[in-house]
């Protein structure tokens, strides 16, 4: 890849003053060879395999960071969904598996490890049920483990039995981690159409179609895009789109360079570059700020969904022009607690849960890092999940829900998670019940657009 001197100077400016970073270098590891009927042997097998591949992950990424002068914020691991590889175990609880993953994460020095996961879009096996029922204890007894459950796809429809169960699991997870404002729920995400190569947490897992060991890179730069848009002089919306595309192109080239070098040094395949505008609590490093730079008085007002659609599309086009390896989620994230602009929008009353749901129809993920009152019924949480899964299923896109029903909180309270997880304003939910709808169970059939053969 030819890098021009002008690009180097631009990149230095992006890093030093506009919060450009490699958000994550994530190593995906296949654990299918680790299965064993004895859970203790299984745990030993997965620990040894993770250590074999990832022992030098942190040192290598730090060396690359120093070489190129580009911050690499997180080093992470994703593994084969544990529900798949643990099903052969003669065990009724997988909490010890999560604790083994946590020990491997600690010993390799990574920030998070994902893959305490199940894929249940069409039904649940005994292993899936064991894993899902283990999630609350697993997340309460670990620090670095992340969990995800895929409950819907465009091809299969929505597994409403799994949706109902996940509402209860989220509530139990919040209760078991109430000493830290329900932070266990910040490490748990429910998906529709989950990608197998996503490097971002909490939803990363190593898909069954992936190679034995792979490096996936997540690049983020909302601050860079925000600065570029605000530098335009009285632009049209077409001008803004072109500006975002060009900016995304530059960011992508930098990320691909880092990812390929990491894969070469770690003797792994290079997988995908996920170009996602993932905000941080830093001032200006905000997706909401980009939308407001387009001309909205406050994120959430009328026009917000259209502005976000423009942003998401331009990011994808710019990335695709720069690399043939763009994958994962790639687009714009809207996690409320991690975006200072969205926090302000909630506080001033322009951004609601209903508006966020509308925005998820055009962004790259879904309802993310949203705190709701601690007394929110599990059926309401399940109904929110069902709505979001329907958007993903019908629109053939990834959607997700990461809700925190923080115990003891009420609307208007603020919950401090710290670090990249930020601060969450507790948002209201509808007072009317969805319990009867959720209790019906069964499966919402796949839509007509699933018949593509």
TORKOL-4160 file (C-alpha; in steps of 0.2 Angstrom, whole numbers, padded with zeros to 4 digits, m for minus):
453
<pt num="1" X="0000" Y="0000" Z="0000"/>
<pt num="2" X="0007" Y="0017" Z="m0005"/>
<pt num="3" X="0006" Y="0030" Z="0008"/>
<pt num="4" X="0009" Y="0048" Z="0003"/>
<pt num="5" X="0018" Y="0061" Z="0014"/>
<pt num="6" X="0002" Y="0072" Z="0014"/>
<pt num="7" X="m0008" Y="0057" Z="0021"/>
<pt num="8" X="0005" Y="0055" Z="0035"/>
<pt num="9" X="0003" Y="0073" Z="0040"/>
<pt num="10" X="m0016" Y="0072" Z="0040"/>
<pt num="11" X="m0015" Y="0056" Z="0050"/>
<pt num="12" X="m0004" Y="0065" Z="0063"/>
<pt num="13" X="m0017" Y="0079" Z="0065"/>
<pt num="14" X="m0031" Y="0067" Z="0066"/>
<pt num="15" X="m0023" Y="0058" Z="0080"/>
<pt num="16" X="m0016" Y="0073" Z="0090"/>
<pt num="17" X="m0031" Y="0084" Z="0089"/>
<pt num="18" X="m0047" Y="0074" Z="0083"/>
<pt num="19" X="m0046" Y="0058" Z="0093"/>
<pt num="20" X="m0043" Y="0046" Z="0079"/>
<pt num="21" X="m0038" Y="0029" Z="0085"/>
<pt num="22" X="m0038" Y="0010" Z="0082"/>
<pt num="23" X="m0052" Y="0006" Z="0094"/>
<pt num="24" X="m0048" Y="m0012" Z="0095"/>
<pt num="25" X="m0037" Y="m0026" Z="0088"/>
<pt num="26" X="m0047" Y="m0042" Z="0091"/>
<pt num="27" X="m0040" Y="m0059" Z="0089"/>
<pt num="28" X="m0053" Y="m0072" Z="0084"/>
<pt num="29" X="m0048" Y="m0090" Z="0090"/>
<pt num="30" X="m0057" Y="m0106" Z="0085"/>
<pt num="31" X="m0061" Y="m0117" Z="0101"/>
<pt num="32" X="m0070" Y="m0131" Z="0092"/>
<pt num="33" X="m0055" Y="m0143" Z="0095"/>
<pt num="34" X="m0057" Y="m0140" Z="0114"/>
<pt num="35" X="m0073" Y="m0150" Z="0117"/>
<pt num="36" X="m0073" Y="m0163" Z="0130"/>
<pt num="37" X="m0086" Y="m0172" Z="0141"/>
<pt num="38" X="m0077" Y="m0167" Z="0157"/>
<pt num="39" X="m0079" Y="m0148" Z="0160"/>
<pt num="40" X="m0063" Y="m0147" Z="0169"/>
<pt num="41" X="m0053" Y="m0154" Z="0155"/>
<pt num="42" X="m0063" Y="m0143" Z="0143"/>
<pt num="43" X="m0058" Y="m0128" Z="0153"/>
<pt num="44" X="m0040" Y="m0133" Z="0153"/>
<pt num="45" X="m0041" Y="m0135" Z="0134"/>
<pt num="46" X="m0048" Y="m0118" Z="0130"/>
<pt num="47" X="m0036" Y="m0109" Z="0142"/>
<pt num="48" X="m0021" Y="m0118" Z="0134"/>
<pt num="49" X="m0027" Y="m0114" Z="0116"/>
<pt num="50" X="m0031" Y="m0095" Z="0120"/>
<pt num="51" X="m0014" Y="m0094" Z="0128"/>
<pt num="52" X="m0005" Y="m0102" Z="0113"/>
<pt num="53" X="m0012" Y="m0090" Z="0101"/>
<pt num="54" X="m0014" Y="m0074" Z="0111"/>
<pt num="55" X="0001" Y="m0074" Z="0123"/>
<pt num="56" X="0010" Y="m0060" Z="0112"/>
<pt num="57" X="m0006" Y="m0051" Z="0107"/>
<pt num="58" X="m0004" Y="m0036" Z="0118"/>
<pt num="59" X="0015" Y="m0034" Z="0116"/>
<pt num="60" X="0013" Y="m0035" Z="0097"/>
<pt num="61" X="0000" Y="m0022" Z="0096"/>
<pt num="62" X="0009" Y="m0011" Z="0108"/>
<pt num="63" X="0025" Y="m0012" Z="0097"/>
<pt num="64" X="0014" Y="m0008" Z="0081"/>
<pt num="65" X="0007" Y="0007" Z="0091"/>
<pt num="66" X="0024" Y="0013" Z="0094"/>
<pt num="67" X="0030" Y="0010" Z="0077"/>
<pt num="68" X="0016" Y="0020" Z="0068"/>
<pt num="69" X="0012" Y="0032" Z="0082"/>
<pt num="70" X="m0007" Y="0028" Z="0081"/>
<pt num="71" X="m0016" Y="0024" Z="0097"/>
<pt num="72" X="m0023" Y="0006" Z="0099"/>
<pt num="73" X="m0035" Y="0008" Z="0113"/>
<pt num="74" X="m0041" Y="m0010" Z="0116"/>
<pt num="75" X="m0034" Y="m0027" Z="0113"/>
<pt num="76" X="m0047" Y="m0040" Z="0113"/>
<pt num="77" X="m0050" Y="m0059" Z="0110"/>
<pt num="78" X="m0066" Y="m0067" Z="0103"/>
<pt num="79" X="m0069" Y="m0086" Z="0103"/>
<pt num="80" X="m0081" Y="m0098" Z="0096"/>
<pt num="81" X="m0098" Y="m0097" Z="0104"/>
<pt num="82" X="m0096" Y="m0106" Z="0120"/>
<pt num="83" X="m0114" Y="m0114" Z="0118"/>
<pt num="84" X="m0107" Y="m0124" Z="0103"/>
<pt num="85" X="m0091" Y="m0130" Z="0110"/>
<pt num="86" X="m0097" Y="m0133" Z="0128"/>
<pt num="87" X="m0112" Y="m0144" Z="0123"/>
<pt num="88" X="m0103" Y="m0160" Z="0124"/>
<pt num="89" X="m0098" Y="m0156" Z="0142"/>
<pt num="90" X="m0108" Y="m0166" Z="0156"/>
<pt num="91" X="m0112" Y="m0150" Z="0165"/>
<pt num="92" X="m0128" Y="m0140" Z="0170"/>
<pt num="93" X="m0119" Y="m0123" Z="0172"/>
<pt num="94" X="m0106" Y="m0115" Z="0161"/>
<pt num="95" X="m0100" Y="m0101" Z="0174"/>
<pt num="96" X="m0083" Y="m0110" Z="0176"/>
<pt num="97" X="m0081" Y="m0108" Z="0158"/>
<pt num="98" X="m0083" Y="m0089" Z="0159"/>
<pt num="99" X="m0071" Y="m0089" Z="0173"/>
<pt num="100" X="m0058" Y="m0098" Z="0163"/>
<pt num="101" X="m0060" Y="m0086" Z="0149"/>
<pt num="102" X="m0058" Y="m0072" Z="0162"/>
<pt num="103" X="m0042" Y="m0080" Z="0168"/>
<pt num="104" X="m0035" Y="m0081" Z="0150"/>
<pt num="105" X="m0040" Y="m0063" Z="0147"/>
<pt num="106" X="m0031" Y="m0058" Z="0163"/>
<pt num="107" X="m0015" Y="m0068" Z="0159"/>
<pt num="108" X="m0014" Y="m0062" Z="0141"/>
<pt num="109" X="m0017" Y="m0044" Z="0147"/>
<pt num="110" X="m0032" Y="m0040" Z="0135"/>
<pt num="111" X="m0046" Y="m0029" Z="0139"/>
<pt num="112" X="m0060" Y="m0040" Z="0135"/>
<pt num="113" X="m0064" Y="m0057" Z="0129"/>
<pt num="114" X="m0080" Y="m0061" Z="0119"/>
<pt num="115" X="m0089" Y="m0077" Z="0114"/>
<pt num="116" X="m0099" Y="m0082" Z="0130"/>
<pt num="117" X="m0112" Y="m0083" Z="0117"/>
<pt num="118" X="m0127" Y="m0093" Z="0109"/>
<pt num="119" X="m0135" Y="m0093" Z="0092"/>
<pt num="120" X="m0153" Y="m0097" Z="0095"/>
<pt num="121" X="m0163" Y="m0088" Z="0081"/>
<pt num="122" X="m0173" Y="m0103" Z="0076"/>
<pt num="123" X="m0173" Y="m0113" Z="0092"/>
<pt num="124" X="m0162" Y="m0118" Z="0108"/>
<pt num="125" X="m0152" Y="m0134" Z="0111"/>
<pt num="126" X="m0148" Y="m0140" Z="0128"/>
<pt num="127" X="m0131" Y="m0132" Z="0127"/>
<pt num="128" X="m0139" Y="m0115" Z="0122"/>
<pt num="129" X="m0151" Y="m0115" Z="0137"/>
<pt num="130" X="m0137" Y="m0120" Z="0149"/>
<pt num="131" X="m0127" Y="m0105" Z="0143"/>
<pt num="132" X="m0141" Y="m0093" Z="0143"/>
<pt num="133" X="m0146" Y="m0098" Z="0161"/>
<pt num="134" X="m0127" Y="m0096" Z="0166"/>
<pt num="135" X="m0125" Y="m0078" Z="0159"/>
<pt num="136" X="m0130" Y="m0068" Z="0175"/>
<pt num="137" X="m0118" Y="m0078" Z="0186"/>
<pt num="138" X="m0105" Y="m0078" Z="0173"/>
<pt num="139" X="m0105" Y="m0059" Z="0171"/>
<pt num="140" X="m0106" Y="m0056" Z="0190"/>
<pt num="141" X="m0091" Y="m0067" Z="0193"/>
<pt num="142" X="m0080" Y="m0061" Z="0180"/>
<pt num="143" X="m0072" Y="m0044" Z="0175"/>
<pt num="144" X="m0067" Y="m0046" Z="0156"/>
<pt num="145" X="m0080" Y="m0058" Z="0149"/>
<pt num="146" X="m0093" Y="m0052" Z="0137"/>
<pt num="147" X="m0109" Y="m0061" Z="0132"/>
<pt num="148" X="m0120" Y="m0061" Z="0117"/>
<pt num="149" X="m0136" Y="m0070" Z="0111"/>
<pt num="150" X="m0142" Y="m0070" Z="0093"/>
<pt num="151" X="m0161" Y="m0072" Z="0094"/>
<pt num="152" X="m0166" Y="m0067" Z="0076"/>
<pt num="153" X="m0161" Y="m0067" Z="0058"/>
<pt num="154" X="m0169" Y="m0062" Z="0042"/>
<pt num="155" X="m0169" Y="m0080" Z="0036"/>
<pt num="156" X="m0176" Y="m0088" Z="0052"/>
<pt num="157" X="m0187" Y="m0075" Z="0060"/>
<pt num="158" X="m0187" Y="m0070" Z="0078"/>
<pt num="159" X="m0186" Y="m0083" Z="0092"/>
<pt num="160" X="m0199" Y="m0076" Z="0104"/>
<pt num="161" X="m0196" Y="m0089" Z="0117"/>
<pt num="162" X="m0177" Y="m0083" Z="0118"/>
<pt num="163" X="m0183" Y="m0065" Z="0118"/>
<pt num="164" X="m0194" Y="m0068" Z="0133"/>
<pt num="165" X="m0180" Y="m0077" Z="0142"/>
<pt num="166" X="m0167" Y="m0064" Z="0138"/>
<pt num="167" X="m0178" Y="m0051" Z="0147"/>
<pt num="168" X="m0177" Y="m0061" Z="0162"/>
<pt num="169" X="m0158" Y="m0064" Z="0160"/>
<pt num="170" X="m0155" Y="m0045" Z="0159"/>
<pt num="171" X="m0165" Y="m0042" Z="0174"/>
<pt num="172" X="m0156" Y="m0055" Z="0184"/>
<pt num="173" X="m0139" Y="m0049" Z="0178"/>
<pt num="174" X="m0143" Y="m0032" Z="0184"/>
<pt num="175" X="m0148" Y="m0038" Z="0201"/>
<pt num="176" X="m0132" Y="m0048" Z="0203"/>
<pt num="177" X="m0121" Y="m0033" Z="0198"/>
<pt num="178" X="m0131" Y="m0020" Z="0207"/>
<pt num="179" X="m0117" Y="m0015" Z="0218"/>
<pt num="180" X="m0110" Y="m0008" Z="0202"/>
<pt num="181" X="m0126" Y="m0001" Z="0195"/>
<pt num="182" X="m0130" Y="m0016" Z="0185"/>
<pt num="183" X="m0114" Y="m0015" Z="0175"/>
<pt num="184" X="m0115" Y="m0034" Z="0170"/>
<pt num="185" X="m0128" Y="m0029" Z="0158"/>
<pt num="186" X="m0115" Y="m0017" Z="0149"/>
<pt num="187" X="m0106" Y="m0033" Z="0144"/>
<pt num="188" X="m0122" Y="m0042" Z="0137"/>
<pt num="189" X="m0130" Y="m0039" Z="0120"/>
<pt num="190" X="m0145" Y="m0047" Z="0111"/>
<pt num="191" X="m0143" Y="m0048" Z="0092"/>
<pt num="192" X="m0152" Y="m0049" Z="0076"/>
<pt num="193" X="m0141" Y="m0055" Z="0061"/>
<pt num="194" X="m0125" Y="m0055" Z="0071"/>
<pt num="195" X="m0110" Y="m0054" Z="0061"/>
<pt num="196" X="m0097" Y="m0067" Z="0063"/>
<pt num="197" X="m0082" Y="m0056" Z="0061"/>
<pt num="198" X="m0087" Y="m0041" Z="0073"/>
<pt num="199" X="m0072" Y="m0035" Z="0083"/>
<pt num="200" X="m0082" Y="m0024" Z="0094"/>
<pt num="201" X="m0088" Y="m0028" Z="0112"/>
<pt num="202" X="m0099" Y="m0034" Z="0119"/>
<pt num="203" X="m0105" Y="m0043" Z="0103"/>
<pt num="204" X="m0089" Y="m0050" Z="0097"/>
<pt num="205" X="m0088" Y="m0069" Z="0094"/>
<pt num="206" X="m0078" Y="m0080" Z="0082"/>
<pt num="207" X="m0090" Y="m0086" Z="0069"/>
<pt num="208" X="m0091" Y="m0104" Z="0063"/>
<pt num="209" X="m0086" Y="m0099" Z="0046"/>
<pt num="210" X="m0070" Y="m0091" Z="0052"/>
<pt num="211" X="m0052" Y="m0097" Z="0050"/>
<pt num="212" X="m0043" Y="m0105" Z="0065"/>
<pt num="213" X="m0035" Y="m0088" Z="0070"/>
<pt num="214" X="m0039" Y="m0071" Z="0063"/>
<pt num="215" X="m0035" Y="m0053" Z="0067"/>
<pt num="216" X="m0050" Y="m0041" Z="0065"/>
<pt num="217" X="m0048" Y="m0022" Z="0067"/>
<pt num="218" X="m0060" Y="m0009" Z="0073"/>
<pt num="219" X="m0056" Y="0009" Z="0068"/>
<pt num="220" X="m0065" Y="0024" Z="0075"/>
<pt num="221" X="m0065" Y="0042" Z="0071"/>
<pt num="222" X="m0081" Y="0052" Z="0075"/>
<pt num="223" X="m0070" Y="0067" Z="0081"/>
<pt num="224" X="m0061" Y="0067" Z="0064"/>
<pt num="225" X="m0078" Y="0067" Z="0054"/>
<pt num="226" X="m0085" Y="0080" Z="0065"/>
<pt num="227" X="m0070" Y="0092" Z="0062"/>
<pt num="228" X="m0071" Y="0089" Z="0044"/>
<pt num="229" X="m0089" Y="0092" Z="0042"/>
<pt num="230" X="m0088" Y="0108" Z="0053"/>
<pt num="231" X="m0074" Y="0115" Z="0042"/>
<pt num="232" X="m0085" Y="0115" Z="0027"/>
<pt num="233" X="m0092" Y="0132" Z="0021"/>
<pt num="234" X="m0111" Y="0132" Z="0019"/>
<pt num="235" X="m0111" Y="0115" Z="0012"/>
<pt num="236" X="m0126" Y="0106" Z="0004"/>
<pt num="237" X="m0130" Y="0089" Z="0010"/>
<pt num="238" X="m0121" Y="0081" Z="m0005"/>
<pt num="239" X="m0106" Y="0091" Z="0000"/>
<pt num="240" X="m0107" Y="0084" Z="0017"/>
<pt num="241" X="m0108" Y="0066" Z="0011"/>
<pt num="242" X="m0093" Y="0068" Z="m0001"/>
<pt num="243" X="m0083" Y="0075" Z="0014"/>
<pt num="244" X="m0087" Y="0060" Z="0025"/>
<pt num="245" X="m0083" Y="0048" Z="0011"/>
<pt num="246" X="m0066" Y="0055" Z="0009"/>
<pt num="247" X="m0063" Y="0056" Z="0028"/>
<pt num="248" X="m0068" Y="0038" Z="0030"/>
<pt num="249" X="m0057" Y="0033" Z="0015"/>
<pt num="250" X="m0042" Y="0040" Z="0024"/>
<pt num="251" X="m0046" Y="0032" Z="0041"/>
<pt num="252" X="m0048" Y="0015" Z="0033"/>
<pt num="253" X="m0031" Y="0015" Z="0024"/>
<pt num="254" X="m0023" Y="0018" Z="0041"/>
<pt num="255" X="m0033" Y="0004" Z="0049"/>
<pt num="256" X="m0029" Y="m0009" Z="0036"/>
<pt num="257" X="m0011" Y="m0005" Z="0037"/>
<pt num="258" X="m0011" Y="m0009" Z="0056"/>
<pt num="259" X="m0022" Y="m0024" Z="0054"/>
<pt num="260" X="m0011" Y="m0032" Z="0041"/>
<pt num="261" X="0005" Y="m0029" Z="0051"/>
<pt num="262" X="m0003" Y="m0036" Z="0067"/>
<pt num="263" X="m0008" Y="m0052" Z="0057"/>
<pt num="264" X="0009" Y="m0054" Z="0050"/>
<pt num="265" X="0018" Y="m0053" Z="0066"/>
<pt num="266" X="0005" Y="m0064" Z="0075"/>
<pt num="267" X="0005" Y="m0078" Z="0062"/>
<pt num="268" X="m0014" Y="m0076" Z="0059"/>
<pt num="269" X="m0025" Y="m0072" Z="0045"/>
<pt num="270" X="m0030" Y="m0054" Z="0042"/>
<pt num="271" X="m0049" Y="m0054" Z="0043"/>
<pt num="272" X="m0059" Y="m0038" Z="0042"/>
<pt num="273" X="m0057" Y="m0019" Z="0045"/>
<pt num="274" X="m0073" Y="m0013" Z="0054"/>
<pt num="275" X="m0074" Y="0005" Z="0051"/>
<pt num="276" X="m0087" Y="0011" Z="0064"/>
<pt num="277" X="m0089" Y="0028" Z="0071"/>
<pt num="278" X="m0089" Y="0023" Z="0089"/>
<pt num="279" X="m0090" Y="0038" Z="0101"/>
<pt num="280" X="m0081" Y="0041" Z="0117"/>
<pt num="281" X="m0085" Y="0052" Z="0132"/>
<pt num="282" X="m0072" Y="0064" Z="0125"/>
<pt num="283" X="m0078" Y="0081" Z="0120"/>
<pt num="284" X="m0081" Y="0082" Z="0101"/>
<pt num="285" X="m0078" Y="0063" Z="0099"/>
<pt num="286" X="m0097" Y="0061" Z="0096"/>
<pt num="287" X="m0109" Y="0055" Z="0083"/>
<pt num="288" X="m0122" Y="0067" Z="0090"/>
<pt num="289" X="m0110" Y="0081" Z="0087"/>
<pt num="290" X="m0108" Y="0076" Z="0068"/>
<pt num="291" X="m0127" Y="0076" Z="0066"/>
<pt num="292" X="m0128" Y="0093" Z="0074"/>
<pt num="293" X="m0114" Y="0099" Z="0063"/>
<pt num="294" X="m0126" Y="0095" Z="0048"/>
<pt num="295" X="m0138" Y="0108" Z="0054"/>
<pt num="296" X="m0149" Y="0100" Z="0068"/>
<pt num="297" X="m0151" Y="0110" Z="0083"/>
<pt num="298" X="m0151" Y="0095" Z="0094"/>
<pt num="299" X="m0149" Y="0076" Z="0091"/>
<pt num="300" X="m0166" Y="0068" Z="0091"/>
<pt num="301" X="m0176" Y="0082" Z="0083"/>
<pt num="302" X="m0185" Y="0079" Z="0067"/>
<pt num="303" X="m0172" Y="0076" Z="0053"/>
<pt num="304" X="m0161" Y="0066" Z="0064"/>
<pt num="305" X="m0164" Y="0049" Z="0056"/>
<pt num="306" X="m0161" Y="0056" Z="0039"/>
<pt num="307" X="m0145" Y="0064" Z="0044"/>
<pt num="308" X="m0139" Y="0048" Z="0052"/>
<pt num="309" X="m0144" Y="0038" Z="0036"/>
<pt num="310" X="m0133" Y="0050" Z="0026"/>
<pt num="311" X="m0118" Y="0048" Z="0039"/>
<pt num="312" X="m0120" Y="0029" Z="0039"/>
<pt num="313" X="m0120" Y="0027" Z="0020"/>
<pt num="314" X="m0106" Y="0039" Z="0017"/>
<pt num="315" X="m0095" Y="0030" Z="0030"/>
<pt num="316" X="m0098" Y="0013" Z="0022"/>
<pt num="317" X="m0095" Y="0020" Z="0004"/>
<pt num="318" X="m0078" Y="0028" Z="0009"/>
<pt num="319" X="m0072" Y="0012" Z="0018"/>
<pt num="320" X="m0077" Y="0001" Z="0003"/>
<pt num="321" X="m0067" Y="0012" Z="m0009"/>
<pt num="322" X="m0052" Y="0011" Z="0002"/>
<pt num="323" X="m0051" Y="m0008" Z="0006"/>
<pt num="324" X="m0059" Y="m0024" Z="0000"/>
<pt num="325" X="m0058" Y="m0030" Z="0018"/>
<pt num="326" X="m0071" Y="m0019" Z="0026"/>
<pt num="327" X="m0083" Y="m0030" Z="0036"/>
<pt num="328" X="m0090" Y="m0032" Z="0054"/>
<pt num="329" X="m0103" Y="m0019" Z="0058"/>
<pt num="330" X="m0095" Y="m0004" Z="0049"/>
<pt num="331" X="m0106" Y="0012" Z="0050"/>
<pt num="332" X="m0111" Y="0023" Z="0065"/>
<pt num="333" X="m0114" Y="0018" Z="0083"/>
<pt num="334" X="m0126" Y="0027" Z="0094"/>
<pt num="335" X="m0122" Y="0021" Z="0112"/>
<pt num="336" X="m0130" Y="0034" Z="0123"/>
<pt num="337" X="m0118" Y="0033" Z="0138"/>
<pt num="338" X="m0103" Y="0034" Z="0128"/>
<pt num="339" X="m0108" Y="0049" Z="0118"/>
<pt num="340" X="m0107" Y="0066" Z="0127"/>
<pt num="341" X="m0118" Y="0074" Z="0113"/>
<pt num="342" X="m0132" Y="0061" Z="0116"/>
<pt num="343" X="m0131" Y="0062" Z="0134"/>
<pt num="344" X="m0134" Y="0081" Z="0132"/>
<pt num="345" X="m0148" Y="0077" Z="0120"/>
<pt num="346" X="m0157" Y="0066" Z="0133"/>
<pt num="347" X="m0155" Y="0079" Z="0146"/>
<pt num="348" X="m0162" Y="0093" Z="0136"/>
<pt num="349" X="m0177" Y="0082" Z="0131"/>
<pt num="350" X="m0174" Y="0080" Z="0112"/>
<pt num="351" X="m0169" Y="0062" Z="0112"/>
<pt num="352" X="m0180" Y="0048" Z="0118"/>
<pt num="353" X="m0180" Y="0029" Z="0117"/>
<pt num="354" X="m0193" Y="0029" Z="0104"/>
<pt num="355" X="m0182" Y="0041" Z="0093"/>
<pt num="356" X="m0167" Y="0030" Z="0096"/>
<pt num="357" X="m0177" Y="0015" Z="0090"/>
<pt num="358" X="m0181" Y="0024" Z="0074"/>
<pt num="359" X="m0162" Y="0029" Z="0072"/>
<pt num="360" X="m0157" Y="0011" Z="0073"/>
<pt num="361" X="m0166" Y="0007" Z="0057"/>
<pt num="362" X="m0152" Y="0017" Z="0048"/>
<pt num="363" X="m0137" Y="0015" Z="0059"/>
<pt num="364" X="m0125" Y="0000" Z="0060"/>
<pt num="365" X="m0131" Y="m0007" Z="0076"/>
<pt num="366" X="m0145" Y="m0004" Z="0088"/>
<pt num="367" X="m0151" Y="0002" Z="0105"/>
<pt num="368" X="m0134" Y="0003" Z="0114"/>
<pt num="369" X="m0129" Y="0007" Z="0132"/>
<pt num="370" X="m0146" Y="0014" Z="0137"/>
<pt num="371" X="m0150" Y="0014" Z="0156"/>
<pt num="372" X="m0169" Y="0012" Z="0160"/>
<pt num="373" X="m0177" Y="0012" Z="0178"/>
<pt num="374" X="m0173" Y="m0003" Z="0189"/>
<pt num="375" X="m0191" Y="m0007" Z="0191"/>
<pt num="376" X="m0194" Y="m0010" Z="0172"/>
<pt num="377" X="m0202" Y="m0027" Z="0170"/>
<pt num="378" X="m0193" Y="m0041" Z="0161"/>
<pt num="379" X="m0208" Y="m0042" Z="0149"/>
<pt num="380" X="m0205" Y="m0023" Z="0144"/>
<pt num="381" X="m0187" Y="m0027" Z="0141"/>
<pt num="382" X="m0191" Y="m0042" Z="0130"/>
<pt num="383" X="m0203" Y="m0031" Z="0121"/>
<pt num="384" X="m0190" Y="m0018" Z="0117"/>
<pt num="385" X="m0179" Y="m0032" Z="0111"/>
<pt num="386" X="m0193" Y="m0039" Z="0100"/>
<pt num="387" X="m0195" Y="m0022" Z="0092"/>
<pt num="388" X="m0177" Y="m0020" Z="0088"/>
<pt num="389" X="m0176" Y="m0038" Z="0082"/>
<pt num="390" X="m0190" Y="m0034" Z="0070"/>
<pt num="391" X="m0181" Y="m0019" Z="0063"/>
<pt num="392" X="m0166" Y="m0030" Z="0059"/>
<pt num="393" X="m0175" Y="m0045" Z="0052"/>
<pt num="394" X="m0186" Y="m0034" Z="0040"/>
<pt num="395" X="m0172" Y="m0023" Z="0034"/>
<pt num="396" X="m0159" Y="m0037" Z="0033"/>
<pt num="397" X="m0147" Y="m0028" Z="0044"/>
<pt num="398" X="m0138" Y="m0031" Z="0061"/>
<pt num="399" X="m0148" Y="m0024" Z="0075"/>
<pt num="400" X="m0144" Y="m0026" Z="0094"/>
<pt num="401" X="m0150" Y="m0021" Z="0111"/>
<pt num="402" X="m0139" Y="m0017" Z="0126"/>
<pt num="403" X="m0150" Y="m0011" Z="0140"/>
<pt num="404" X="m0146" Y="m0008" Z="0159"/>
<pt num="405" X="m0161" Y="m0009" Z="0170"/>
<pt num="406" X="m0150" Y="m0001" Z="0184"/>
<pt num="407" X="m0157" Y="m0007" Z="0201"/>
<pt num="408" X="m0164" Y="0007" Z="0212"/>
<pt num="409" X="m0163" Y="0020" Z="0199"/>
<pt num="410" X="m0177" Y="0031" Z="0192"/>
<pt num="411" X="m0179" Y="0042" Z="0177"/>
<pt num="412" X="m0167" Y="0057" Z="0177"/>
<pt num="413" X="m0154" Y="0048" Z="0188"/>
<pt num="414" X="m0136" Y="0047" Z="0181"/>
<pt num="415" X="m0126" Y="0031" Z="0182"/>
<pt num="416" X="m0107" Y="0032" Z="0181"/>
<pt num="417" X="m0099" Y="0017" Z="0173"/>
<pt num="418" X="m0082" Y="0025" Z="0169"/>
<pt num="419" X="m0069" Y="0023" Z="0155"/>
<pt num="420" X="m0076" Y="0021" Z="0138"/>
<pt num="421" X="m0093" Y="0015" Z="0145"/>
<pt num="422" X="m0096" Y="0033" Z="0151"/>
<pt num="423" X="m0111" Y="0040" Z="0160"/>
<pt num="424" X="m0129" Y="0035" Z="0157"/>
<pt num="425" X="m0144" Y="0045" Z="0160"/>
<pt num="426" X="m0159" Y="0034" Z="0165"/>
<pt num="427" X="m0172" Y="0035" Z="0152"/>
<pt num="428" X="m0191" Y="0032" Z="0153"/>
<pt num="429" X="m0200" Y="0017" Z="0145"/>
<pt num="430" X="m0218" Y="0016" Z="0141"/>
<pt num="431" X="m0229" Y="0013" Z="0156"/>
<pt num="432" X="m0241" Y="0001" Z="0146"/>
<pt num="433" X="m0239" Y="m0017" Z="0148"/>
<pt num="434" X="m0232" Y="m0029" Z="0134"/>
<pt num="435" X="m0233" Y="m0045" Z="0145"/>
<pt num="436" X="m0247" Y="m0054" Z="0137"/>
<pt num="437" X="m0239" Y="m0052" Z="0120"/>
<pt num="438" X="m0222" Y="m0058" Z="0126"/>
<pt num="439" X="m0229" Y="m0073" Z="0135"/>
<pt num="440" X="m0237" Y="m0080" Z="0119"/>
<pt num="441" X="m0220" Y="m0086" Z="0114"/>
<pt num="442" X="m0217" Y="m0096" Z="0098"/>
<pt num="443" X="m0208" Y="m0088" Z="0083"/>
<pt num="444" X="m0211" Y="m0073" Z="0072"/>
<pt num="445" X="m0209" Y="m0081" Z="0055"/>
<pt num="446" X="m0196" Y="m0075" Z="0043"/>
<pt num="447" X="m0202" Y="m0061" Z="0031"/>
<pt num="448" X="m0205" Y="m0064" Z="0013"/>
<pt num="449" X="m0189" Y="m0055" Z="0008"/>
<pt num="450" X="m0180" Y="m0070" Z="0016"/>
<pt num="451" X="m0185" Y="m0081" Z="0001"/>
<pt num="452" X="m0170" Y="m0076" Z="m0010"/>
<pt num="453" X="m0165" Y="m0093" Z="m0018"/>
